[in-house]
Amino acid sequence: MQSKADQFEKPLPELAEQTKALSHPARLAILQILAKRDGCICGEIVDDLPLAQATVSRHLKVLKEAGLIQGTIDGPSVCYCLDPEGIRALRQQLESFLGDLLDAGVSTSISA
């Protein structure tokens, strides 16, 4: 079954999913934690946040599904790190999208 989001031109549905993944402060904090470390076990992320293990796990799942982080199984634990390709792609898509808005004359509305 096709969703309403799938009816829009690419890359809008993907960009919407990725920006939705960024829409929670806990997910932004997780990205910051992972950026400061080479990789990290989920339990270490929980120690740095005022959230329960299950809540952090849900946030990690959203970030992974959005292609912003990677996770590898290491015994009973999962080691997470940033997905550099996913982060670069999101940056390029945002720069392109926002640039297109400004180029289309929206800059006069934004500065007013």
C-alpha positions as CSV (number, residue, x, y, z in Angstrom):
1,M,0.0,0.0,0.0
2,Q,1.4,3.4,-1.0
3,S,1.4,6.1,1.6
4,K,0.6,9.8,0.9
5,A,4.2,10.7,1.4
6,D,5.2,8.4,-1.5
7,Q,3.1,10.5,-3.9
8,F,5.6,13.4,-3.7
9,E,8.7,13.8,-5.8
10,K,12.0,12.4,-4.6
11,P,13.8,13.3,-2.5
12,L,11.0,14.9,-0.4
13,P,9.7,11.7,1.3
14,E,13.2,10.6,2.3
15,L,14.1,14.2,3.5
16,A,10.9,14.3,5.5
17,E,11.7,11.0,7.2
18,Q,15.2,12.1,8.1
19,T,14.2,15.5,9.4
20,K,11.5,13.8,11.4
21,A,14.2,11.6,13.0
22,L,15.9,14.8,14.0
23,S,12.8,16.3,15.6
24,H,13.4,15.0,19.1
25,P,16.0,16.5,21.4
26,A,17.0,13.0,22.7
27,R,17.9,11.9,19.1
28,L,19.9,15.1,18.6
29,A,21.7,14.4,21.9
30,I,22.4,10.8,20.7
31,L,23.9,12.1,17.5
32,Q,26.1,14.4,19.5
33,I,27.2,11.6,21.8
34,L,28.1,9.4,18.9
35,A,30.0,12.2,17.1
36,K,32.2,12.6,20.1
37,R,33.0,8.9,20.3
38,D,34.3,6.4,17.7
39,G,31.5,4.1,18.6
40,C,29.5,3.3,21.7
41,I,27.6,0.6,23.4
42,C,23.9,1.3,23.9
43,G,24.3,1.2,27.7
44,E,26.9,4.0,27.5
45,I,24.4,6.2,25.7
46,V,21.8,5.5,28.4
47,D,24.3,6.6,31.0
48,D,24.7,10.0,29.3
49,L,20.9,10.6,28.9
50,P,18.1,11.1,31.5
51,L,16.1,8.4,29.8
52,A,15.3,4.7,30.3
53,Q,17.1,2.0,28.3
54,A,13.9,1.2,26.4
55,T,13.4,4.8,25.4
56,V,16.9,5.2,24.2
57,S,16.6,2.0,22.2
58,R,13.5,3.3,20.4
59,H,15.3,6.6,19.6
60,L,18.3,4.6,18.3
61,K,15.9,2.6,16.1
62,V,14.4,5.7,14.6
63,L,17.9,7.1,13.8
64,K,19.0,3.8,12.3
65,E,15.9,3.6,10.1
66,A,16.5,7.1,8.9
67,G,20.1,6.1,7.8
68,L,21.8,8.4,10.2
69,I,23.5,5.8,12.4
70,Q,24.8,2.3,12.1
71,G,24.6,-0.5,14.6
72,T,26.6,-3.7,14.7
73,I,25.9,-6.7,17.0
74,D,28.8,-7.5,19.4
75,G,27.7,-10.4,21.5
76,P,24.8,-9.4,23.7
77,S,25.3,-5.7,22.9
78,V,24.8,-3.5,19.9
79,C,27.6,-1.0,19.1
80,Y,26.3,2.2,17.4
81,C,28.1,4.9,15.4
82,L,27.2,7.7,13.0
83,D,26.7,6.7,9.4
84,P,28.9,9.2,7.6
85,E,27.3,8.6,4.3
86,G,23.8,9.1,5.7
87,I,24.9,12.3,7.5
88,R,26.6,13.7,4.3
89,A,23.5,12.8,2.2
90,L,21.2,14.6,4.6
91,R,23.4,17.6,4.7
92,Q,23.5,17.8,0.9
93,Q,19.7,17.3,0.6
94,L,19.0,20.1,3.2
95,E,21.4,22.5,1.6
96,S,19.9,21.8,-1.8
97,F,16.3,22.1,-0.5
98,L,16.9,25.3,1.5
99,G,18.9,26.8,-1.4
100,D,16.1,26.1,-3.8
101,L,13.7,27.9,-1.5
102,L,15.9,30.9,-1.3
103,D,16.6,30.9,-5.1
104,A,12.8,30.7,-5.7
105,G,12.4,34.2,-4.2
106,V,11.3,33.1,-0.7
107,S,14.3,35.0,0.7
108,T,12.3,38.2,0.6
109,S,9.5,36.6,2.7
110,I,12.0,35.2,5.2
111,S,13.9,38.5,5.7
112,A,10.7,40.5,6.3
